[in-house]
Amino acid sequence: MSSIECNTRSCTDLNLKSSLTQREERCRDIILRAGEIASKAFGQQAKTITLKGPQDYLTETDAAVEDFIRQELAASFPNDAVLGEESGGAEADITWVVDPIDGTANFARGIPHYCICIALVMHRRVELGVIYQPESKELYVARHGNGARRNGEAIRVSLPAPVEACTVELGWSTRIPSVDYLQVMENLLKAGLNVRRSACGALGLAWVADGRSDAYVELHMNPWDCLAGLLLVQEAGGVVNQALSGLPRIGAGPVLAATPELASAMMAASGISLAPFHDEPGLV
């Protein structure tokens, strides 16, 4: 390789790093301000609540937060695409994937367990994941190859422990037959695991990254719910069922994230391989 090629590659790497740093800093600011919008509305008695489907809540705050994030991203990075849960969107070389409020059912009922979730996909690789819980003021940030942090402090998945001492979270979706989830639940319990469900998948993944849970599994998740959290777990030393690189498209599929020591037990209980999955055609 010639020195010119080396210099060209070095310049490209530096430009990418600078671009990511700029986007990370801007994303942090945007998500904190979006959190103020959500927190102001949280707990109010009068909210406009509708259902997009069975147990699939939508509030006026979801739309307000997503609109704010879209406007701020467009003002700073007009050439970037945005794919949001509420307003949809299309993919591009640089795509922001946004969930304005994950855990909307909790939010709507005054339960302080919800979050705002933003992932950045650049050239088919998830480069940045940011999750903010407005009520606890916890800001999770992960950057590809640069570790995971909560409020600026490095986080790691939990230490090795016997299966009987581990706690995992099982999420669910009405897109999958209930019998499938009941089977996974039975398998997890038979393995000796403690199982919880908190109705906020993004935070469920963040809690694996910082050791509050030992694994998270769900048979179907949309990208805005899981991409940021999967990156957090991977950067915190865990294992995930997506490579988070070379994505054929930004789509939906099963999700498994765990400590390395618990991976085999979780694969056996859920039937989800830790090999990258091929997501369903099209955007969900």
LORO-109619 format. One record per atom (N, C-alpha, C): residue in one letter; x, y, z. Coordinates in steps of 0.05 Angstrom, whole numbers, padded with zeros to 5 digits, always signed. Each point is the difference from the previous one (the first is absolute). Last residue first. Layout:
<pases>
aXYZ
...
</pases>
This chain:
<pases>
v-00813-00033+00171
v-00024-00006+00017
v-00009+00026+00014
l+00056-00025-00098
l+00001+00013+00026
l-00026-00006+00015
g+00043-00069-00075
g-00012+00026+00003
g+00003+00011+00028
p+00008-00105-00008
p+00002+00020-00022
p-00013+00026+00007
e+00040-00059+00079
e-00021-00004-00019
e+00002+00023-00022
d+00090-00033+00051
d-00026+00012+00007
d-00020-00003-00023
h+00084-00060+00036
h-00008+00014-00025
h-00028+00011+00005
f+00081-00018+00077
f-00025-00009-00013
f-00005+00015-00026
p+00095-00030+00056
p-00017+00022-00010
p-00025-00011-00013
a+00041-00060+00076
a+00009+00008-00027
a-00018+00023-00009
l-00014-00047+00081
l+00016+00024+00002
l+00013+00008-00026
s-00097-00053+00015
s+00029-00004-00004
s+00014+00026+00004
i-00096-00039+00040
i+00012+00022-00016
i+00030-00005-00001
g-00067-00050+00052
g+00002-00009-00027
g+00011+00021-00019
s-00016-00002+00101
s-00015+00017-00019
s-00001-00010-00028
a+00047-00044+00074
a-00027+00006+00010
a-00017+00014-00021
a+00092-00021-00018
a-00015-00025+00003
a-00029+00006+00008
m+00060+00072-00004
m-00005-00011-00027
m-00017-00025+00001
m+00030+00037+00081
m-00021+00017-00012
m-00006-00009-00028
a+00069-00043+00047
a-00026-00006+00013
a-00022+00016-00013
s+00088+00017-00029
s-00009-00027-00008
s-00027-00006+00012
a+00042+00083+00025
a-00009-00001-00028
a-00011-00027-00008
l+00041+00037+00085
l-00028-00009-00001
l-00010-00005-00029
e+00090+00032+00021
e-00004-00025+00015
e-00028-00011-00002
p+00025+00086-00039
p+00011-00023-00015
p-00005-00027+00014
t-00072+00076+00013
t+00028-00002+00008
t+00012-00024-00015
a-00081+00043-00050
a+00006-00014+00025
a+00029+00004+00008
a-00090+00016-00076
a+00024+00013+00010
a+00006-00012+00028
l-00069-00010-00094
l+00011-00013+00023
l+00026+00014+00008
v-00094+00006-00071
v+00023+00013+00014
v+00008-00016+00024
p-00059-00005-00104
p+00003-00008+00028
p+00025+00013+00012
g-00045+00055-00079
g+00006-00028+00004
g+00003-00007+00029
a-00010+00086-00085
a-00008-00011+00026
a+00008-00029+00002
g+00049+00083-00061
g-00026-00014+00003
g-00003-00011+00028
i+00067+00054-00073
i-00008+00005+00027
i-00028-00011+00004
r+00074-00044-00067
r-00019+00022+00001
r-00006+00005+00029
p+00070-00056-00021
p-00011+00000-00027
p-00021+00023-00003
l+00087+00002+00066
l-00029-00005+00000
l-00011+00000-00028
g+00094+00009+00040
g-00008-00013-00025
g-00029-00006-00001
s+00029+00012+00096
s+00016+00009-00023
s-00009-00015-00025
l-00032-00019+00089
l+00000+00029+00000
l+00019+00012-00022
a-00027-00094+00027
a+00028+00009-00003
a+00002+00030+00002
q-00076-00060+00050
q+00005+00014-00024
q+00029+00008-00001
n-00037-00046+00074
n-00005-00017-00023
n+00002+00015-00027
v+00059+00016+00095
v-00027+00005-00011
v-00003-00016-00026
v+00064+00013+00099
v-00003-00012-00026
v-00028+00005-00010
g+00069+00059+00073
g-00020-00022-00004
g+00000-00011-00028
g+00052+00077+00038
g+00012-00027+00004
g-00020-00023-00002
a-00013+00097-00015
a+00004-00005+00028
a+00010-00028+00006
e-00023+00031-00088
e+00022+00016+00009
e+00006-00003+00030
q-00074-00046-00038
q+00025-00009-00014
q+00024+00016+00010
v-00085+00026+00030
v+00007-00026+00012
v+00027-00009-00012
l-00037+00079-00035
l+00008+00004+00028
l+00010-00026+00012
l-00039-00002-00086
l+00027+00011-00001
l+00011+00004+00029
l-00088-00028-00008
l+00018-00021-00008
l+00029+00010-00002
g-00068+00063+00017
g+00005-00017+00023
g+00018-00023-00006
a-00028+00059-00069
a+00017+00014+00019
a+00008-00018+00023
l-00061-00035-00065
l+00027+00004-00010
l+00019+00014+00019
c-00099-00023+00014
c+00022-00018+00008
c+00028+00008-00009
d-00092+00043-00016
d+00000-00010+00028
d+00027-00012+00008
w-00017+00030-00089
w+00001+00024+00017
w+00000-00008+00030
p-00011-00067-00069
p+00028+00011+00002
p+00002+00023+00019
n-00074-00077+00018
n+00005+00019-00022
n+00027+00014+00004
m-00030-00101+00035
m+00004+00028+00007
m+00004+00016-00025
h-00027-00106+00039
h-00004+00019-00021
h+00004+00028+00010
l+00014-00076+00056
l-00002-00015-00026
l-00005+00019-00023
e+00057+00014+00095
e-00027+00006-00011
e-00001-00012-00029
v+00068+00009+00098
v-00008-00015-00024
v-00028+00009-00008
y+00094+00022+00069
y-00026+00009-00010
y-00007-00016-00025
a+00071-00006+00095
a-00007-00004-00028
a-00027+00012-00007
d+00043+00012+00085
d+00021-00017-00012
d-00006-00007-00029
s-00022+00091+00065
s-00011-00026-00009
s+00022-00015-00013
r+00026+00078+00037
r-00024-00002+00016
r-00017-00025-00007
g+00086+00035-00041
g+00000-00021+00021
g-00024-00002+00017
d+00022+00058-00080
d+00011+00010+00025
d-00003-00019+00024
a-00030-00022-00090
a+00026+00013-00004
a+00012+00009+00026
v-00088-00035-00002
v+00020-00021-00003
v+00028+00012-00003
w-00070+00060+00004
w+00004-00012+00027
w+00018-00025-00002
a-00028+00044-00079
a+00019+00017+00015
a+00006-00012+00027
l-00066-00042-00051
l+00026-00005-00011
l+00021+00017+00014
g-00088+00014+00025
g+00007-00028+00006
g+00028-00007-00010
l-00039+00082-00023
l+00012+00001+00026
l+00007-00028+00010
a-00043+00005-00082
a+00025+00015-00002
a+00014+00001+00027
g-00088-00039-00006
g+00022-00016-00010
g+00027+00013-00002
c-00089+00006+00061
c+00016+00020-00014
c+00025-00014-00010
a-00067-00041+00059
a-00015+00013-00022
a+00014+00024-00012
s+00024-00070+00070
s-00004+00028+00009
s-00013+00017-00022
r+00019-00108+00040
r-00008+00015-00023
r-00007+00028+00008
r+00060-00097+00036
r-00016+00024+00004
r-00009+00012-00026
v+00044-00097+00050
v-00009+00014-00024
v-00016+00024+00008
n+00080-00076+00037
n-00021+00018+00009
n-00007+00017-00025
l+00043-00102-00006
l+00003+00029-00002
l-00023+00015+00012
g+00018-00099-00015
g+00006+00011+00026
g+00003+00030+00001
a-00028-00064-00071
a+00029+00002+00001
a+00009+00012+00027
k-00092-00007-00021
k+00011-00027+00004
k+00030+00000+00002
l-00045+00080-00022
l-00005-00007+00028
l+00011-00028+00006
l+00006+00031-00088
l+00016+00017+00017
l-00003-00008+00029
n-00055-00042-00064
n+00027-00008-00003
n+00019+00015+00019
e-00091+00026-00006
e+00003-00026+00014
e+00029-00010-00001
m-00020+00078-00048
m-00002+00005+00028
m+00004-00026+00016
v-00006-00006-00093
v+00025+00012+00008
v+00001+00005+00030
q-00081-00029-00036
q+00020-00022-00001
q+00027+00010+00009
l-00070+00062-00008
l-00004-00017+00023
l+00020-00023+00001
y-00001+00057-00075
y+00011+00013+00024
y-00003-00017+00025
d-00040-00032-00079
d+00029+00000-00003
d+00014+00013+00023
v-00095+00001-00006
v+00010-00027+00008
v+00031-00001-00003
s-00050+00077-00029
s+00005-00001+00029
s+00012-00027+00009
p+00015+00041-00100
p-00020-00014+00016
p+00007-00003+00029
i+00035+00083-00059
i+00007-00028+00004
i-00021-00014+00017
r-00004+00093-00019
r+00006-00011-00027
r+00006-00030+00001
t-00015+00059+00076
t-00024-00013-00010
t+00004-00011-00028
s+00079+00009+00076
s-00013+00015-00022
s-00024-00015-00009
w+00078+00005+00090
w-00019-00014-00017
w-00012+00020-00021
g+00090-00022+00077
g-00019+00018-00012
g-00019-00015-00019
l+00067-00024+00088
l-00013-00010-00024
l-00020+00020-00009
e+00095-00006+00067
e-00025+00013-00007
e-00011-00012-00026
v+00066-00036+00088
v-00002+00007-00028
v-00027+00014-00005
t+00075-00035+00083
t-00026+00012-00006
t+00001+00009-00029
c+00060-00075+00067
c-00003+00020-00021
c-00029+00009-00003
a+00040-00071+00056
a+00003+00026+00013
a-00005+00023-00020
e+00001-00094-00024
e-00021+00003+00021
e+00001+00026+00014
v+00067-00025-00064
v-00025+00005-00013
v-00022+00006+00021
p+00099+00022+00030
p-00015-00024-00007
p-00027+00008-00013
a+00078+00069-00014
a-00015-00010+00023
a-00014-00026-00008
p+00075+00087-00035
p-00010-00027-00002
p-00014-00009+00025
l-00001+00104-00018
l+00020-00020+00004
l-00012-00028-00003
s-00045+00086-00051
s+00004-00011+00026
s+00022-00022+00000
v+00007+00081-00071
v-00021-00020+00007
v+00008-00013+00026
r+00033+00099-00015
r+00005-00027-00010
r-00023-00018+00007
i+00031+00115-00010
i-00016-00021+00011
i+00008-00027-00013
a+00039+00110+00019
a+00000-00025-00015
a-00017-00021+00014
e-00021+00106+00008
e+00016-00021+00013
e-00001-00026-00016
g-00050+00082-00023
g+00029+00005-00002
g+00018-00021+00012
n-00097-00006-00001
n+00007+00026+00012
n+00030+00004+00001
r-00010-00089-00032
r-00024+00011+00012
r+00008+00025+00015
r+00046-00063-00086
r+00001+00017+00024
r-00028+00007+00009
a+00070-00068-00070
a-00027+00009+00007
a+00002+00015+00027
g+00075-00024-00088
g-00011-00006+00026
g-00028+00011+00004
n+00056+00002-00082
n+00008+00020+00019
n-00013-00004+00028
g-00015-00047-00088
g+00028-00001+00006
g+00010+00018+00021
h-00091+00027-00037
h+00013-00025-00010
h+00030+00001+00005
r-00066+00050+00065
r+00010+00006-00026
r+00016-00024-00009
a-00080+00032+00079
a+00019-00019-00011
a+00009+00008-00028
v-00058+00037+00096
v+00012+00006-00026
v+00020-00022-00007
y-00086+00034+00074
y+00017-00021-00009
y+00011+00007-00028
l-00046+00052+00089
l+00007+00003-00028
l+00020-00022-00007
e-00076+00029+00082
e+00021-00018-00008
e+00004+00001-00030
k-00067+00042+00066
k+00023+00016-00010
k+00024-00017-00008
s-00092-00024+00032
s+00023-00007+00016
s+00025+00017-00008
e-00081+00014-00047
e-00008+00001+00028
e+00024-00007+00019
p+00007-00003-00099
p-00004+00028+00011
p-00005+00001+00030
q+00057-00067-00065
q-00023-00003+00018
q-00005+00026+00015
y+00054-00032-00097
y-00003+00019+00023
y-00026-00006+00015
i+00078-00040-00079
i-00025-00005+00014
i-00002+00018+00024
v+00062-00021-00097
v-00005+00018+00022
v-00028-00005+00011
g+00083-00038-00074
g-00025-00006+00013
g-00003+00017+00025
l+00063-00015-00099
l-00006+00016+00024
l-00027-00009+00011
e+00039-00040-00078
e+00024+00013+00010
e-00005+00013+00027
v-00037-00081-00071
v-00009+00017+00022
v+00024+00012+00014
r-00006-00029-00106
r+00010-00008+00026
r-00010+00019+00021
r-00015+00008-00097
r-00010-00026+00009
r+00013-00010+00026
h+00016+00089-00036
h+00010-00020-00019
h-00004-00028+00011
m-00026+00058+00073
m+00016+00012-00022
m+00012-00023-00017
v-00078+00024+00083
v+00010-00021-00018
v+00015+00014-00023
l-00038+00023+00106
l+00011+00011-00025
l+00013-00023-00016
a-00081+00014+00083
a+00024-00014-00010
a+00008+00013-00027
i-00066+00020+00095
i+00010+00009-00027
i+00024-00017-00007
c-00089+00012+00077
c+00021-00017-00011
c+00008+00009-00028
i-00054+00022+00103
i+00003+00009-00028
i+00024-00014-00011
c-00067-00035+00084
c+00024+00014-00009
c-00003+00010-00028
y-00049-00044+00100
y-00002+00004-00029
y+00025+00014-00008
h-00050-00021+00092
h+00019-00019-00012
h-00005+00002-00031
p-00051+00039+00082
p+00024+00014-00009
p+00021-00019-00011
i-00112+00004+00003
i+00022-00017+00011
i+00026+00010-00011
g-00093+00031-00021
g+00014+00013+00022
g+00021-00017+00013
r-00057-00019-00078
r-00012-00007+00025
r+00015+00012+00024
a+00028+00011-00092
a-00028+00008+00000
a-00013-00005+00027
f+00090-00028-00015
f-00002+00029+00000
f-00029+00009+00003
n+00017-00092-00011
n+00008+00009+00026
n-00003+00030+00003
a-00016-00037-00084
a-00021-00009+00019
a+00007+00009+00028
t+00064+00016-00068
t-00023+00019+00000
t-00022-00008+00019
g+00096-00030-00025
g-00014-00004+00026
g-00023+00019+00002
d+00070+00037-00060
d-00003-00029+00003
d-00010-00006+00028
i+00002+00089-00067
i-00006-00010+00027
i-00002-00030-00002
p+00034+00045-00075
p-00004+00023+00017
p-00006-00007+00029
d+00060-00049-00076
d-00025-00006+00015
d-00004+00023+00019
v+00064-00013-00095
v-00011+00014+00023
v-00025-00013+00012
v+00094-00001-00069
v-00023-00017+00005
v-00010+00008+00028
w+00065+00043-00086
w-00007+00000+00029
w-00025-00016+00004
t+00078-00003-00082
t-00028-00001+00009
t-00002+00001+00030
i+00067+00006-00095
i+00000+00008+00028
i-00029+00003+00009
d+00012-00033-00085
d+00026-00007+00010
d+00003+00007+00030
a-00099-00014-00023
a+00021+00013-00017
a+00027-00010+00011
e-00117-00022+00009
e+00028-00004+00007
e+00018+00016-00020
a-00104+00027+00033
a+00015-00017-00018
a+00029-00001+00008
g-00102+00020+00052
g+00023+00011-00013
g+00013-00020-00018
g-00080+00016+00088
g+00013-00016-00020
g+00025+00014-00011
s-00061+00027+00074
s-00003+00013-00026
s+00014-00015-00023
e-00003-00031+00094
e-00026+00012-00005
e-00003+00010-00028
e+00083-00040+00032
e-00023-00019+00005
e-00026+00012-00009
g+00090+00031-00051
g-00013+00002+00027
g-00023-00019+00003
l+00093+00030-00061
l-00020-00021+00001
l-00012-00001+00028
v+00063+00070-00067
v-00011-00006+00026
v-00022-00021-00003
a+00095+00043-00056
a-00028-00010+00000
a-00008-00006+00029
d+00075+00075-00039
d-00005-00025+00014
d-00029-00008-00002
n+00038+00084-00032
n+00003-00022-00019
n-00004-00028+00012
p-00002+00085+00051
p-00022+00000-00020
p+00002-00023-00020
f+00034+00026+00099
f+00011-00019-00020
f-00021-00004-00022
s-00015+00064+00070
s+00028-00004+00003
s+00013-00017-00022
a-00094+00019+00003
a+00013+00026+00001
a+00030-00003+00002
a-00056-00076+00004
a+00000+00011-00027
a+00015+00027-00001
l-00012-00043+00083
l+00019-00015-00016
l+00001+00012-00028
e-00064+00036+00058
e+00027+00007+00010
e+00022-00015-00017
q-00092-00018-00017
q+00006+00028-00007
q+00029+00007+00008
r-00034-00085+00025
r+00003+00002-00029
r+00009+00028-00008
i-00022-00015+00090
i+00025-00013-00007
i+00006+00003-00030
f-00083+00032+00032
f+00022+00016+00010
f+00027-00012-00008
d-00078-00049-00019
d+00001+00024-00017
d+00024+00017+00009
e-00019-00075+00053
e+00012-00007-00025
e+00002+00024-00019
v-00043+00013+00083
v+00029-00005+00003
v+00013-00008-00026
a-00093+00013+00000
a+00013+00026+00006
a+00030-00005+00003
a-00056-00075-00012
a+00002+00016-00024
a+00015+00025+00005
d-00018-00054+00074
d+00017-00015-00019
d+00005+00017-00025
t-00061+00031+00065
t+00027+00006+00006
t+00020-00015-00019
e-00095-00013+00000
e+00007+00024-00015
e+00030+00007+00005
t-00024-00103+00009
t-00009+00025+00013
t+00008+00024-00017
l-00017-00115-00006
l+00011+00024-00013
l-00011+00024+00015
y+00011-00119+00011
y-00009+00027+00007
y+00013+00022-00016
d-00026-00108-00001
d+00020+00017-00013
d-00008+00029+00002
q-00050-00083+00026
q+00020+00007+00020
q+00023+00017-00012
p-00058-00033-00075
p-00004-00011+00027
p+00024+00006+00018
g-00004+00070-00076
g-00007-00029-00001
g-00004-00010+00028
k+00013+00090-00014
k+00008-00007-00028
k-00007-00029-00006
l-00045+00073+00073
l+00013-00026-00004
l+00006-00004-00029
t-00009+00093+00067
t-00013-00017-00019
t+00015-00027-00001
i-00010+00099+00063
i+00011-00027-00003
i-00017-00016-00021
t+00020+00103+00046
t-00013-00012-00023
t+00014-00027-00005
k-00008+00050+00098
k+00017-00005-00023
k-00017-00011-00023
a-00004+00041+00108
a-00014+00001-00026
a+00020-00003-00022
q+00031-00002+00090
q-00024-00016+00000
q-00014-00002-00027
q+00108+00009+00018
q-00024+00017-00002
q-00025-00018-00001
g+00092-00034+00001
g-00015+00002+00025
g-00024+00018-00001
f+00076+00017-00070
f-00003-00024+00015
f-00016+00005+00026
a+00029+00068-00064
a-00026-00012-00005
a-00005-00024+00017
k+00083+00044+00005
k-00020+00021+00006
k-00028-00011-00003
s+00074-00053-00026
s-00003+00002+00029
s-00021+00020+00009
a+00024-00008-00093
a-00014-00024+00010
a-00005+00002+00030
i+00050+00069-00040
i-00027+00000-00011
i-00016-00024+00011
e+00090+00005+00021
e-00014+00021+00015
e-00029+00001-00010
g+00060-00057-00045
g-00008-00011+00026
g-00015+00020+00017
a+00040+00026-00081
a-00025-00016-00005
a-00010-00011+00026
r+00081+00043+00004
r-00021+00020-00003
r-00027-00014-00007
l+00076-00054+00007
l-00005+00012+00026
l-00022+00020-00002
i+00031-00039-00080
i-00016-00019+00016
i-00006+00010+00028
i+00053+00053-00060
i-00027-00002-00009
i-00016-00019+00018
d+00093+00011+00017
d-00015+00025+00005
d-00030-00003-00007
r+00059-00071-00022
r-00003+00003+00029
r-00017+00024+00007
c+00024-00012-00090
c-00021-00018+00009
c-00005+00001+00030
r+00071+00049-00039
r-00026+00012-00006
r-00023-00017+00009
e+00088-00033+00011
e-00004+00024+00017
e-00027+00013-00005
e+00026-00072-00056
e-00005-00009+00028
e-00006+00024+00018
r+00025+00017-00089
r-00028-00010+00002
r-00006-00010+00028
q+00088+00030-00019
q-00019+00022-00003
q-00029-00009+00004
t+00067-00065-00001
t+00002+00016+00024
t-00020+00023-00001
l+00009-00054-00076
l-00014-00014+00021
l+00000+00017+00026
s+00049+00032-00074
s-00028+00001-00006
s-00016-00013+00023
s+00093-00005+00004
s-00009+00028+00005
s-00030+00002-00004
k+00040-00081-00021
k+00001+00004+00029
k-00010+00028+00007
l+00010-00022-00091
l-00022-00015+00011
l-00002+00005+00030
n+00072+00038-00045
n-00024+00013-00008
n-00024-00013+00012
l+00084-00041+00011
l-00002+00024+00016
l-00026+00016-00006
d+00020-00076-00052
d-00006-00008+00028
d-00004+00024+00018
t+00028+00015-00089
t-00028-00010+00001
t-00008-00007+00028
c+00089+00024-00014
c-00017+00023-00003
c-00029-00008+00002
s+00063-00068-00003
s+00001+00014+00026
s-00018+00024+00000
r+00011-00047-00080
r-00016-00016+00019
r+00000+00014+00027
t+00054+00037-00066
t-00028+00003-00008
t-00018-00014+00020
n+00093-00009+00011
n-00009+00027+00007
n-00029+00004-00007
c+00039-00080-00027
c-00001+00001+00029
c-00011+00027+00009
e+00018-00012-00091
e-00024-00015+00008
e-00004+00001+00031
i+00078+00039-00035
i-00024+00016-00008
i-00025-00014+00009
s+00082-00043+00012
s-00005+00020+00021
s-00024+00017-00007
s+00000-00100-00038
s+00016+00024-00003
s-00006+00020+00023
m-00005-00111-00003
m-00017+00024+00000
m+00018+00025+00000
</pases>
